[in-house]
């Protein structure tokens, strides 16, 4: 399998990019993607690939992370949000 290794600095930079609008969902997957001009597509902050993801569905984005950036998906799966 062809896994793209991503540096820790690249992951931290991707996480610093906030979603373009507040999300009601809690999925950390959104921190690795940003909106594109076409609303149904999202751009991966780690590699720049365009992923089709309509509405609030994160399935395609999670699949991309699983196959291309497994360390990022592990971060999403182990993340525990801080209580406000």
PDB file of N, CA, C and O in Angstrom, chain B, residues numbered from 101:
ATOM      1  N   UNK B 101       0.850  -1.175   0.000  1.00  0.00           N
ATOM      2  CA  UNK B 101       0.000   0.000   0.000  1.00  0.00           C
ATOM      3  C   UNK B 101       0.895   1.236   0.000  1.00  0.00           C
ATOM      4  O   UNK B 101       1.930   1.253   0.666  1.00  0.00           O
ATOM      5  N   UNK B 102       0.506   2.255  -0.733  1.00  0.00           N
ATOM      6  CA  UNK B 102       1.282   3.467  -0.848  1.00  0.00           C
ATOM      7  C   UNK B 102       0.794   4.495   0.164  1.00  0.00           C
ATOM      8  O   UNK B 102      -0.177   5.207  -0.095  1.00  0.00           O
ATOM      9  N   UNK B 103       1.455   4.579   1.307  1.00  0.00           N
ATOM     10  CA  UNK B 103       1.071   5.515   2.347  1.00  0.00           C
ATOM     11  C   UNK B 103       1.978   6.737   2.271  1.00  0.00           C
ATOM     12  O   UNK B 103       3.201   6.602   2.243  1.00  0.00           O
ATOM     13  N   UNK B 104       1.396   7.905   2.238  1.00  0.00           N
ATOM     14  CA  UNK B 104       2.172   9.137   2.224  1.00  0.00           C
ATOM     15  C   UNK B 104       2.546   9.487   3.662  1.00  0.00           C
ATOM     16  O   UNK B 104       1.677   9.740   4.495  1.00  0.00           O
ATOM     17  N   UNK B 105       3.841   9.498   3.940  1.00  0.00           N
ATOM     18  CA  UNK B 105       4.300   9.860   5.279  1.00  0.00           C
ATOM     19  C   UNK B 105       4.210  11.372   5.423  1.00  0.00           C
ATOM     20  O   UNK B 105       4.651  12.112   4.543  1.00  0.00           O
ATOM     21  N   UNK B 106       3.650  11.819   6.512  1.00  0.00           N
ATOM     22  CA  UNK B 106       3.455  13.238   6.758  1.00  0.00           C
ATOM     23  C   UNK B 106       4.212  13.609   8.022  1.00  0.00           C
ATOM     24  O   UNK B 106       4.112  12.929   9.044  1.00  0.00           O
ATOM     25  N   UNK B 107       4.972  14.695   7.941  1.00  0.00           N
ATOM     26  CA  UNK B 107       5.752  15.107   9.105  1.00  0.00           C
ATOM     27  C   UNK B 107       4.843  15.648  10.201  1.00  0.00           C
ATOM     28  O   UNK B 107       3.720  16.081   9.945  1.00  0.00           O
ATOM     29  N   UNK B 108       5.349  15.614  11.406  1.00  0.00           N
ATOM     30  CA  UNK B 108       4.604  16.132  12.552  1.00  0.00           C
ATOM     31  C   UNK B 108       4.300  17.623  12.350  1.00  0.00           C
ATOM     32  O   UNK B 108       3.225  18.094  12.722  1.00  0.00           O
ATOM     33  N   UNK B 109       5.251  18.362  11.760  1.00  0.00           N
ATOM     34  CA  UNK B 109       5.041  19.786  11.513  1.00  0.00           C
ATOM     35  C   UNK B 109       3.885  20.009  10.533  1.00  0.00           C
ATOM     36  O   UNK B 109       3.097  20.938  10.707  1.00  0.00           O
ATOM     37  N   UNK B 110       3.781  19.162   9.507  1.00  0.00           N
ATOM     38  CA  UNK B 110       2.701  19.288   8.543  1.00  0.00           C
ATOM     39  C   UNK B 110       1.365  19.007   9.205  1.00  0.00           C
ATOM     40  O   UNK B 110       0.384  19.700   8.934  1.00  0.00           O
ATOM     41  N   UNK B 111       1.309  18.002  10.070  1.00  0.00           N
ATOM     42  CA  UNK B 111       0.072  17.692  10.786  1.00  0.00           C
ATOM     43  C   UNK B 111      -0.320  18.851  11.693  1.00  0.00           C
ATOM     44  O   UNK B 111      -1.493  19.217  11.757  1.00  0.00           O
ATOM     45  N   UNK B 112       0.654  19.435  12.398  1.00  0.00           N
ATOM     46  CA  UNK B 112       0.345  20.552  13.287  1.00  0.00           C
ATOM     47  C   UNK B 112      -0.160  21.752  12.498  1.00  0.00           C
ATOM     48  O   UNK B 112      -1.080  22.442  12.937  1.00  0.00           O
ATOM     49  N   UNK B 113       0.440  22.007  11.329  1.00  0.00           N
ATOM     50  CA  UNK B 113      -0.014  23.104  10.476  1.00  0.00           C
ATOM     51  C   UNK B 113      -1.430  22.855   9.999  1.00  0.00           C
ATOM     52  O   UNK B 113      -2.244  23.778   9.975  1.00  0.00           O
ATOM     53  N   UNK B 114      -1.738  21.628   9.620  1.00  0.00           N
ATOM     54  CA  UNK B 114      -3.087  21.291   9.157  1.00  0.00           C
ATOM     55  C   UNK B 114      -4.099  21.499  10.266  1.00  0.00           C
ATOM     56  O   UNK B 114      -5.203  21.979  10.010  1.00  0.00           O
ATOM     57  N   UNK B 115      -3.746  21.149  11.485  1.00  0.00           N
ATOM     58  CA  UNK B 115      -4.670  21.301  12.604  1.00  0.00           C
ATOM     59  C   UNK B 115      -4.888  22.765  12.978  1.00  0.00           C
ATOM     60  O   UNK B 115      -5.931  23.115  13.530  1.00  0.00           O
ATOM     61  N   UNK B 116      -3.906  23.625  12.680  1.00  0.00           N
ATOM     62  CA  UNK B 116      -4.055  25.046  12.992  1.00  0.00           C
ATOM     63  C   UNK B 116      -5.062  25.716  12.070  1.00  0.00           C
ATOM     64  O   UNK B 116      -5.651  26.734  12.433  1.00  0.00           O
ATOM     65  N   UNK B 117      -5.265  25.156  10.884  1.00  0.00           N
ATOM     66  CA  UNK B 117      -6.232  25.719   9.949  1.00  0.00           C
ATOM     67  C   UNK B 117      -7.623  25.385  10.466  1.00  0.00           C
ATOM     68  O   UNK B 117      -8.043  24.228  10.448  1.00  0.00           O
ATOM     69  N   UNK B 118      -8.316  26.386  10.916  1.00  0.00           N
ATOM     70  CA  UNK B 118      -9.666  26.165  11.445  1.00  0.00           C
ATOM     71  C   UNK B 118     -10.635  25.955  10.301  1.00  0.00           C
ATOM     72  O   UNK B 118     -10.416  26.473   9.206  1.00  0.00           O
ATOM     73  N   UNK B 119     -11.704  25.205  10.530  1.00  0.00           N
ATOM     74  CA  UNK B 119     -12.732  25.080   9.500  1.00  0.00           C
ATOM     75  C   UNK B 119     -13.233  26.466   9.112  1.00  0.00           C
ATOM     76  O   UNK B 119     -13.243  27.377   9.941  1.00  0.00           O
ATOM     77  N   UNK B 120     -13.651  26.634   7.853  1.00  0.00           N
ATOM     78  CA  UNK B 120     -14.048  27.942   7.354  1.00  0.00           C
ATOM     79  C   UNK B 120     -15.326  28.459   8.004  1.00  0.00           C
ATOM     80  O   UNK B 120     -15.600  29.659   7.953  1.00  0.00           O
ATOM     81  N   UNK B 121     -16.097  27.594   8.601  1.00  0.00           N
ATOM     82  CA  UNK B 121     -17.297  28.015   9.317  1.00  0.00           C
ATOM     83  C   UNK B 121     -17.452  27.128  10.544  1.00  0.00           C
ATOM     84  O   UNK B 121     -16.998  25.984  10.550  1.00  0.00           O
ATOM     85  N   UNK B 122     -18.089  27.652  11.574  1.00  0.00           N
ATOM     86  CA  UNK B 122     -18.256  26.816  12.770  1.00  0.00           C
ATOM     87  C   UNK B 122     -19.070  25.566  12.452  1.00  0.00           C
ATOM     88  O   UNK B 122     -20.054  25.625  11.715  1.00  0.00           O
ATOM     89  N   UNK B 123     -18.663  24.471  12.997  1.00  0.00           N
ATOM     90  CA  UNK B 123     -19.354  23.204  12.767  1.00  0.00           C
ATOM     91  C   UNK B 123     -20.042  22.791  14.057  1.00  0.00           C
ATOM     92  O   UNK B 123     -19.519  22.985  15.154  1.00  0.00           O
ATOM     93  N   UNK B 124     -21.217  22.223  13.901  1.00  0.00           N
ATOM     94  CA  UNK B 124     -21.908  21.728  15.085  1.00  0.00           C
ATOM     95  C   UNK B 124     -21.422  20.333  15.429  1.00  0.00           C
ATOM     96  O   UNK B 124     -21.499  19.914  16.584  1.00  0.00           O
ATOM     97  N   UNK B 125     -20.916  19.603  14.427  1.00  0.00           N
ATOM     98  CA  UNK B 125     -20.404  18.264  14.662  1.00  0.00           C
ATOM     99  C   UNK B 125     -19.100  18.314  15.429  1.00  0.00           C
ATOM    100  O   UNK B 125     -18.471  19.367  15.535  1.00  0.00           O
ATOM    101  N   UNK B 126     -18.696  17.178  15.959  1.00  0.00           N
ATOM    102  CA  UNK B 126     -17.499  17.143  16.771  1.00  0.00           C
ATOM    103  C   UNK B 126     -16.350  16.382  16.117  1.00  0.00           C
ATOM    104  O   UNK B 126     -15.320  16.154  16.751  1.00  0.00           O
ATOM    105  N   UNK B 127     -16.513  15.992  14.874  1.00  0.00           N
ATOM    106  CA  UNK B 127     -15.480  15.191  14.235  1.00  0.00           C
ATOM    107  C   UNK B 127     -14.204  15.996  14.011  1.00  0.00           C
ATOM    108  O   UNK B 127     -14.232  17.069  13.409  1.00  0.00           O
ATOM    109  N   UNK B 128     -13.098  15.470  14.497  1.00  0.00           N
ATOM    110  CA  UNK B 128     -11.802  16.129  14.328  1.00  0.00           C
ATOM    111  C   UNK B 128     -11.331  16.026  12.873  1.00  0.00           C
ATOM    112  O   UNK B 128     -10.395  16.721  12.477  1.00  0.00           O
ATOM    113  N   UNK B 129     -11.960  15.178  12.087  1.00  0.00           N
ATOM    114  CA  UNK B 129     -11.599  15.024  10.675  1.00  0.00           C
ATOM    115  C   UNK B 129     -11.642  16.379   9.970  1.00  0.00           C
ATOM    116  O   UNK B 129     -10.825  16.640   9.087  1.00  0.00           O
ATOM    117  N   UNK B 130     -12.580  17.241  10.348  1.00  0.00           N
ATOM    118  CA  UNK B 130     -12.717  18.555   9.705  1.00  0.00           C
ATOM    119  C   UNK B 130     -11.460  19.390   9.816  1.00  0.00           C
ATOM    120  O   UNK B 130     -11.229  20.253   8.970  1.00  0.00           O
ATOM    121  N   UNK B 131     -10.643  19.167  10.823  1.00  0.00           N
ATOM    122  CA  UNK B 131      -9.423  19.953  11.001  1.00  0.00           C
ATOM    123  C   UNK B 131      -8.377  19.645   9.940  1.00  0.00           C
ATOM    124  O   UNK B 131      -7.428  20.410   9.770  1.00  0.00           O
ATOM    125  N   UNK B 132      -8.534  18.560   9.241  1.00  0.00           N
ATOM    126  CA  UNK B 132      -7.580  18.188   8.205  1.00  0.00           C
ATOM    127  C   UNK B 132      -8.039  18.575   6.807  1.00  0.00           C
ATOM    128  O   UNK B 132      -7.351  18.276   5.831  1.00  0.00           O
ATOM    129  N   UNK B 133      -9.179  19.228   6.691  1.00  0.00           N
ATOM    130  CA  UNK B 133      -9.730  19.598   5.385  1.00  0.00           C
ATOM    131  C   UNK B 133     -10.230  21.029   5.410  1.00  0.00           C
ATOM    132  O   UNK B 133     -10.572  21.569   6.462  1.00  0.00           O
ATOM    133  N   UNK B 134     -10.265  21.636   4.222  1.00  0.00           N
ATOM    134  CA  UNK B 134     -10.817  22.978   4.099  1.00  0.00           C
ATOM    135  C   UNK B 134     -11.792  23.014   2.927  1.00  0.00           C
ATOM    136  O   UNK B 134     -11.753  22.170   2.033  1.00  0.00           O
ATOM    137  N   UNK B 135     -12.657  24.007   2.959  1.00  0.00           N
ATOM    138  CA  UNK B 135     -13.648  24.173   1.897  1.00  0.00           C
ATOM    139  C   UNK B 135     -12.937  24.524   0.588  1.00  0.00           C
ATOM    140  O   UNK B 135     -11.848  25.098   0.598  1.00  0.00           O
ATOM    141  N   UNK B 136     -13.554  24.180  -0.520  1.00  0.00           N
ATOM    142  CA  UNK B 136     -13.077  24.582  -1.835  1.00  0.00           C
ATOM    143  C   UNK B 136     -14.158  25.445  -2.468  1.00  0.00           C
ATOM    144  O   UNK B 136     -15.232  25.627  -1.896  1.00  0.00           O
ATOM    145  N   UNK B 137     -13.869  25.972  -3.648  1.00  0.00           N
ATOM    146  CA  UNK B 137     -14.856  26.790  -4.358  1.00  0.00           C
ATOM    147  C   UNK B 137     -16.117  25.983  -4.636  1.00  0.00           C
ATOM    148  O   UNK B 137     -17.226  26.515  -4.612  1.00  0.00           O
ATOM    149  N   UNK B 138     -15.936  24.693  -4.901  1.00  0.00           N
ATOM    150  CA  UNK B 138     -17.078  23.806  -5.104  1.00  0.00           C
ATOM    151  C   UNK B 138     -17.456  23.243  -3.735  1.00  0.00           C
ATOM    152  O   UNK B 138     -16.679  22.505  -3.127  1.00  0.00           O
ATOM    153  N   UNK B 139     -18.628  23.585  -3.260  1.00  0.00           N
ATOM    154  CA  UNK B 139     -19.020  23.248  -1.891  1.00  0.00           C
ATOM    155  C   UNK B 139     -19.039  21.751  -1.596  1.00  0.00           C
ATOM    156  O   UNK B 139     -18.916  21.362  -0.435  1.00  0.00           O
ATOM    157  N   UNK B 140     -19.190  20.903  -2.605  1.00  0.00           N
ATOM    158  CA  UNK B 140     -19.231  19.460  -2.354  1.00  0.00           C
ATOM    159  C   UNK B 140     -17.844  18.851  -2.234  1.00  0.00           C
ATOM    160  O   UNK B 140     -17.715  17.663  -1.935  1.00  0.00           O
ATOM    161  N   UNK B 141     -16.811  19.643  -2.462  1.00  0.00           N
ATOM    162  CA  UNK B 141     -15.448  19.132  -2.415  1.00  0.00           C
ATOM    163  C   UNK B 141     -14.687  19.770  -1.264  1.00  0.00           C
ATOM    164  O   UNK B 141     -14.900  20.936  -0.930  1.00  0.00           O
ATOM    165  N   UNK B 142     -13.798  18.991  -0.663  1.00  0.00           N
ATOM    166  CA  UNK B 142     -12.950  19.473   0.424  1.00  0.00           C
ATOM    167  C   UNK B 142     -11.503  19.199   0.030  1.00  0.00           C
ATOM    168  O   UNK B 142     -11.216  18.212  -0.648  1.00  0.00           O
ATOM    169  N   UNK B 143     -10.595  20.070   0.456  1.00  0.00           N
ATOM    170  CA  UNK B 143      -9.175  19.923   0.134  1.00  0.00           C
ATOM    171  C   UNK B 143      -8.427  19.449   1.372  1.00  0.00           C
ATOM    172  O   UNK B 143      -8.551  20.033   2.448  1.00  0.00           O
ATOM    173  N   UNK B 144      -7.655  18.388   1.207  1.00  0.00           N
ATOM    174  CA  UNK B 144      -6.850  17.859   2.308  1.00  0.00           C
ATOM    175  C   UNK B 144      -5.729  18.843   2.626  1.00  0.00           C
ATOM    176  O   UNK B 144      -4.975  19.235   1.735  1.00  0.00           O
ATOM    177  N   UNK B 145      -5.615  19.243   3.895  1.00  0.00           N
ATOM    178  CA  UNK B 145      -4.566  20.167   4.317  1.00  0.00           C
ATOM    179  C   UNK B 145      -3.194  19.507   4.356  1.00  0.00           C
ATOM    180  O   UNK B 145      -2.182  20.201   4.447  1.00  0.00           O
ATOM    181  N   UNK B 146      -3.141  18.188   4.290  1.00  0.00           N
ATOM    182  CA  UNK B 146      -1.869  17.476   4.364  1.00  0.00           C
ATOM    183  C   UNK B 146      -1.230  17.260   2.999  1.00  0.00           C
ATOM    184  O   UNK B 146      -0.015  17.391   2.850  1.00  0.00           O
ATOM    185  N   UNK B 147      -2.053  16.927   1.998  1.00  0.00           N
ATOM    186  CA  UNK B 147      -1.472  16.613   0.687  1.00  0.00           C
ATOM    187  C   UNK B 147      -2.083  17.411  -0.463  1.00  0.00           C
ATOM    188  O   UNK B 147      -1.566  17.377  -1.580  1.00  0.00           O
ATOM    189  N   UNK B 148      -3.175  18.127  -0.203  1.00  0.00           N
ATOM    190  CA  UNK B 148      -3.788  18.939  -1.241  1.00  0.00           C
ATOM    191  C   UNK B 148      -4.776  18.212  -2.136  1.00  0.00           C
ATOM    192  O   UNK B 148      -5.355  18.824  -3.034  1.00  0.00           O
ATOM    193  N   UNK B 149      -4.980  16.928  -1.914  1.00  0.00           N
ATOM    194  CA  UNK B 149      -5.958  16.186  -2.718  1.00  0.00           C
ATOM    195  C   UNK B 149      -7.358  16.731  -2.473  1.00  0.00           C
ATOM    196  O   UNK B 149      -7.684  17.179  -1.374  1.00  0.00           O
ATOM    197  N   UNK B 150      -8.181  16.683  -3.519  1.00  0.00           N
ATOM    198  CA  UNK B 150      -9.565  17.117  -3.423  1.00  0.00           C
ATOM    199  C   UNK B 150     -10.427  15.884  -3.186  1.00  0.00           C
ATOM    200  O   UNK B 150     -10.333  14.896  -3.913  1.00  0.00           O
ATOM    201  N   UNK B 151     -11.269  15.957  -2.157  1.00  0.00           N
ATOM    202  CA  UNK B 151     -12.120  14.840  -1.753  1.00  0.00           C
ATOM    203  C   UNK B 151     -13.573  15.285  -1.865  1.00  0.00           C
ATOM    204  O   UNK B 151     -13.928  16.376  -1.419  1.00  0.00           O
ATOM    205  N   UNK B 152     -14.409  14.447  -2.457  1.00  0.00           N
ATOM    206  CA  UNK B 152     -15.827  14.765  -2.549  1.00  0.00           C
ATOM    207  C   UNK B 152     -16.480  14.442  -1.197  1.00  0.00           C
ATOM    208  O   UNK B 152     -16.379  13.323  -0.694  1.00  0.00           O
ATOM    209  N   UNK B 153     -17.143  15.437  -0.631  1.00  0.00           N
ATOM    210  CA  UNK B 153     -17.805  15.265   0.665  1.00  0.00           C
ATOM    211  C   UNK B 153     -18.951  16.258   0.740  1.00  0.00           C
ATOM    212  O   UNK B 153     -18.738  17.440   1.011  1.00  0.00           O
ATOM    213  N   UNK B 154     -20.150  15.787   0.504  1.00  0.00           N
ATOM    214  CA  UNK B 154     -21.298  16.690   0.504  1.00  0.00           C
ATOM    215  C   UNK B 154     -21.919  16.793   1.887  1.00  0.00           C
ATOM    216  O   UNK B 154     -21.872  15.850   2.676  1.00  0.00           O
ATOM    217  N   UNK B 155     -22.491  17.932   2.163  1.00  0.00           N
ATOM    218  CA  UNK B 155     -23.138  18.147   3.453  1.00  0.00           C
ATOM    219  C   UNK B 155     -22.150  18.019   4.599  1.00  0.00           C
ATOM    220  O   UNK B 155     -21.012  18.476   4.491  1.00  0.00           O
ATOM    221  N   UNK B 156     -22.563  17.418   5.667  1.00  0.00           N
ATOM    222  CA  UNK B 156     -21.699  17.233   6.827  1.00  0.00           C
ATOM    223  C   UNK B 156     -21.104  15.850   6.908  1.00  0.00           C
ATOM    224  O   UNK B 156     -20.588  15.452   7.952  1.00  0.00           O
ATOM    225  N   UNK B 157     -21.172  15.103   5.803  1.00  0.00           N
ATOM    226  CA  UNK B 157     -20.710  13.720   5.778  1.00  0.00           C
ATOM    227  C   UNK B 157     -19.186  13.661   5.766  1.00  0.00           C
ATOM    228  O   UNK B 157     -18.549  14.277   4.912  1.00  0.00           O
ATOM    229  N   UNK B 158     -18.600  12.929   6.703  1.00  0.00           N
ATOM    230  CA  UNK B 158     -17.138  12.824   6.790  1.00  0.00           C
ATOM    231  C   UNK B 158     -16.596  11.484   6.304  1.00  0.00           C
ATOM    232  O   UNK B 158     -15.396  11.235   6.424  1.00  0.00           O
ATOM    233  N   UNK B 159     -17.438  10.623   5.763  1.00  0.00           N
ATOM    234  CA  UNK B 159     -17.010   9.269   5.372  1.00  0.00           C
ATOM    235  C   UNK B 159     -15.873   9.283   4.361  1.00  0.00           C
ATOM    236  O   UNK B 159     -14.874   8.590   4.558  1.00  0.00           O
ATOM    237  N   UNK B 160     -15.995  10.050   3.290  1.00  0.00           N
ATOM    238  CA  UNK B 160     -14.934  10.092   2.279  1.00  0.00           C
ATOM    239  C   UNK B 160     -13.664  10.718   2.833  1.00  0.00           C
ATOM    240  O   UNK B 160     -12.560  10.302   2.479  1.00  0.00           O
ATOM    241  N   UNK B 161     -13.812  11.710   3.695  1.00  0.00           N
ATOM    242  CA  UNK B 161     -12.634  12.339   4.281  1.00  0.00           C
ATOM    243  C   UNK B 161     -11.926  11.361   5.222  1.00  0.00           C
ATOM    244  O   UNK B 161     -10.698  11.272   5.210  1.00  0.00           O
ATOM    245  N   UNK B 162     -12.691  10.629   6.037  1.00  0.00           N
ATOM    246  CA  UNK B 162     -12.090   9.615   6.922  1.00  0.00           C
ATOM    247  C   UNK B 162     -11.391   8.529   6.105  1.00  0.00           C
ATOM    248  O   UNK B 162     -10.307   8.069   6.466  1.00  0.00           O
ATOM    249  N   UNK B 163     -12.019   8.126   5.005  1.00  0.00           N
ATOM    250  CA  UNK B 163     -11.424   7.102   4.146  1.00  0.00           C
ATOM    251  C   UNK B 163     -10.102   7.596   3.564  1.00  0.00           C
ATOM    252  O   UNK B 163      -9.131   6.842   3.504  1.00  0.00           O
ATOM    253  N   UNK B 164     -10.060   8.847   3.140  1.00  0.00           N
ATOM    254  CA  UNK B 164      -8.818   9.421   2.611  1.00  0.00           C
ATOM    255  C   UNK B 164      -7.727   9.391   3.682  1.00  0.00           C
ATOM    256  O   UNK B 164      -6.600   8.976   3.414  1.00  0.00           O
ATOM    257  N   UNK B 165      -8.066   9.830   4.892  1.00  0.00           N
ATOM    258  CA  UNK B 165      -7.078   9.806   5.971  1.00  0.00           C
ATOM    259  C   UNK B 165      -6.619   8.389   6.281  1.00  0.00           C
ATOM    260  O   UNK B 165      -5.437   8.149   6.526  1.00  0.00           O
ATOM    261  N   UNK B 166      -7.557   7.457   6.268  1.00  0.00           N
ATOM    262  CA  UNK B 166      -7.228   6.058   6.572  1.00  0.00           C
ATOM    263  C   UNK B 166      -6.206   5.501   5.584  1.00  0.00           C
ATOM    264  O   UNK B 166      -5.268   4.812   5.982  1.00  0.00           O
ATOM    265  N   UNK B 167      -6.385   5.796   4.306  1.00  0.00           N
ATOM    266  CA  UNK B 167      -5.526   5.204   3.273  1.00  0.00           C
ATOM    267  C   UNK B 167      -4.270   6.018   2.986  1.00  0.00           C
ATOM    268  O   UNK B 167      -3.246   5.446   2.612  1.00  0.00           O
ATOM    269  N   UNK B 168      -4.321   7.319   3.149  1.00  0.00           N
ATOM    270  CA  UNK B 168      -3.174   8.163   2.799  1.00  0.00           C
ATOM    271  C   UNK B 168      -2.418   8.729   3.996  1.00  0.00           C
ATOM    272  O   UNK B 168      -1.213   8.970   3.911  1.00  0.00           O
ATOM    273  N   UNK B 169      -3.113   8.941   5.108  1.00  0.00           N
ATOM    274  CA  UNK B 169      -2.497   9.567   6.286  1.00  0.00           C
ATOM    275  C   UNK B 169      -2.971   8.866   7.561  1.00  0.00           C
ATOM    276  O   UNK B 169      -3.662   9.478   8.376  1.00  0.00           O
ATOM    277  N   UNK B 170      -2.610   7.595   7.745  1.00  0.00           N
ATOM    278  CA  UNK B 170      -3.120   6.841   8.897  1.00  0.00           C
ATOM    279  C   UNK B 170      -2.782   7.478  10.243  1.00  0.00           C
ATOM    280  O   UNK B 170      -3.546   7.326  11.197  1.00  0.00           O
ATOM    281  N   UNK B 171      -1.658   8.185  10.342  1.00  0.00           N
ATOM    282  CA  UNK B 171      -1.315   8.831  11.610  1.00  0.00           C
ATOM    283  C   UNK B 171      -2.298   9.962  11.928  1.00  0.00           C
ATOM    284  O   UNK B 171      -2.584  10.218  13.098  1.00  0.00           O
ATOM    285  N   UNK B 172      -2.810  10.628  10.914  1.00  0.00           N
ATOM    286  CA  UNK B 172      -3.805  11.684  11.128  1.00  0.00           C
ATOM    287  C   UNK B 172      -5.137  11.071  11.576  1.00  0.00           C
ATOM    288  O   UNK B 172      -5.807  11.612  12.456  1.00  0.00           O
ATOM    289  N   UNK B 173      -5.511   9.957  10.977  1.00  0.00           N
ATOM    290  CA  UNK B 173      -6.759   9.302  11.387  1.00  0.00           C
ATOM    291  C   UNK B 173      -6.649   8.813  12.828  1.00  0.00           C
ATOM    292  O   UNK B 173      -7.613   8.893  13.589  1.00  0.00           O
ATOM    293  N   UNK B 174      -5.484   8.309  13.199  1.00  0.00           N
ATOM    294  CA  UNK B 174      -5.278   7.879  14.585  1.00  0.00           C
ATOM    295  C   UNK B 174      -5.448   9.063  15.529  1.00  0.00           C
ATOM    296  O   UNK B 174      -6.027   8.924  16.606  1.00  0.00           O
ATOM    297  N   UNK B 175      -4.945  10.230  15.126  1.00  0.00           N
ATOM    298  CA  UNK B 175      -5.129  11.442  15.924  1.00  0.00           C
ATOM    299  C   UNK B 175      -6.616  11.755  16.078  1.00  0.00           C
ATOM    300  O   UNK B 175      -7.064  12.116  17.167  1.00  0.00           O
ATOM    301  N   UNK B 176      -7.376  11.620  15.001  1.00  0.00           N
ATOM    302  CA  UNK B 176      -8.825  11.882  15.044  1.00  0.00           C
ATOM    303  C   UNK B 176      -9.530  10.911  15.981  1.00  0.00           C
ATOM    304  O   UNK B 176     -10.413  11.303  16.743  1.00  0.00           O
ATOM    305  N   UNK B 177      -9.141   9.658  15.920  1.00  0.00           N
ATOM    306  CA  UNK B 177      -9.814   8.619  16.699  1.00  0.00           C
ATOM    307  C   UNK B 177      -9.459   8.657  18.177  1.00  0.00           C
ATOM    308  O   UNK B 177     -10.233   8.184  19.009  1.00  0.00           O
ATOM    309  N   UNK B 178      -8.311   9.208  18.515  1.00  0.00           N
ATOM    310  CA  UNK B 178      -7.890   9.237  19.919  1.00  0.00           C
ATOM    311  C   UNK B 178      -8.114  10.592  20.580  1.00  0.00           C
ATOM    312  O   UNK B 178      -7.897  10.742  21.783  1.00  0.00           O
ATOM    313  N   UNK B 179      -8.546  11.578  19.800  1.00  0.00           N
ATOM    314  CA  UNK B 179      -8.756  12.930  20.316  1.00  0.00           C
ATOM    315  C   UNK B 179      -9.914  12.978  21.312  1.00  0.00           C
ATOM    316  O   UNK B 179     -10.989  12.437  21.054  1.00  0.00           O
ATOM    317  N   UNK B 180      -9.683  13.626  22.441  1.00  0.00           N
ATOM    318  CA  UNK B 180     -10.718  13.841  23.448  1.00  0.00           C
ATOM    319  C   UNK B 180     -10.870  15.350  23.601  1.00  0.00           C
ATOM    320  O   UNK B 180      -9.955  16.013  24.089  1.00  0.00           O
ATOM    321  N   UNK B 181     -12.025  15.910  23.188  1.00  0.00           N
ATOM    322  CA  UNK B 181     -12.192  17.364  23.285  1.00  0.00           C
ATOM    323  C   UNK B 181     -12.175  17.850  24.727  1.00  0.00           C
ATOM    324  O   UNK B 181     -12.623  17.164  25.646  1.00  0.00           O
ATOM    325  N   UNK B 182     -11.644  19.053  24.892  1.00  0.00           N
ATOM    326  CA  UNK B 182     -11.605  19.655  26.228  1.00  0.00           C
ATOM    327  C   UNK B 182     -12.987  20.175  26.571  1.00  0.00           C
ATOM    328  O   UNK B 182     -13.709  20.677  25.709  1.00  0.00           O
ATOM    329  N   UNK B 183     -13.344  20.052  27.830  1.00  0.00           N
ATOM    330  CA  UNK B 183     -14.617  20.594  28.296  1.00  0.00           C
ATOM    331  C   UNK B 183     -14.489  22.106  28.388  1.00  0.00           C
ATOM    332  O   UNK B 183     -13.464  22.623  28.833  1.00  0.00           O
ATOM    333  N   UNK B 184     -15.522  22.806  27.969  1.00  0.00           N
ATOM    334  CA  UNK B 184     -15.499  24.267  28.010  1.00  0.00           C
ATOM    335  C   UNK B 184     -16.232  24.761  29.226  1.00  0.00           C
ATOM    336  O   UNK B 184     -16.326  25.970  29.442  1.00  0.00           O
TER     337      UNK B 184
END
